Amino acid sequence: MAISYRALVSYLEKRGMSVNTLYEEKVLTSGAATKIRNNKPVSLEVIEAICVHLNLPIEDVVEIIHNTDA
């Protein structure tokens, strides 16, 4: 399994924003922004802050990609 923030990045790009914008707006710490850029897990508090700030449901921020290798 893997974490993906591609839905969030796509949402931000469509609005002329980036993960760095969320950092500049003090929604994310630099560490959380780096983790998101690298598709690494962040805390639910970070995901909640993004959802509240952007008025998005959680499924528009993060998704779990299941490994299809068996």
N, C-alpha and C positions, 0 to 999 in steps of 0.2 A: 504494500500500500504506500501511497505517497500523497502528500498535501499539495494542493494547487491553488494559487490565487489568480489564475488567468481570468476568471470572471471579473474580479475586482480590477485588475490591470486594464482589461478591455473597457469596463465602465469608465474608469478614470481617463483613459486615452480619448474616448468619444467626447469627453467634456474638456479636453485640453489640459488635463491634470496628469499627475503621476504619483507614485508612492512618495516621492520627495515632497510633493505638495502637502500630503498629510503630515509629514514630518515638520514642514515649515509652519503649518497651522496648529502645531503642537498636539495633534491627535496621536502621533506615534513618537516613540523615542528613536534615536538613531539605530539602536540595536534591533528593535522591532521592525523598522523599515528594511534593514539589511536582511533579516530573516525572511520577510515577505518577498523581497526581490529574489532570494535564493530558494523560495518554496520550502522553507523550513517551518516547523511548528511555532506558533506564538500562543500566548495564553488566551483563554476565553475573554478575559478583561480587555485585551487588545482588540479582539474581534468585535466585542460589544461596542467599544469606543468607535470603531469604524462604522458599524451598522447604525449607531445613533447619529453620528456626525453626518453621514451621507443619506440617512433615512432609507437604508436598504435591509432586506431580510438576509439572514446569515448565509443562505444558499447562493446569494449574489456576491458573496465575499470569499468564501472558502469552499473547497470541495475535496473529497477523498477520491483518489484515483486507485482503483483496485488493480493489482497486478494480475494479469491474465495468464502468466506462466504458472503451470501446475506441475 
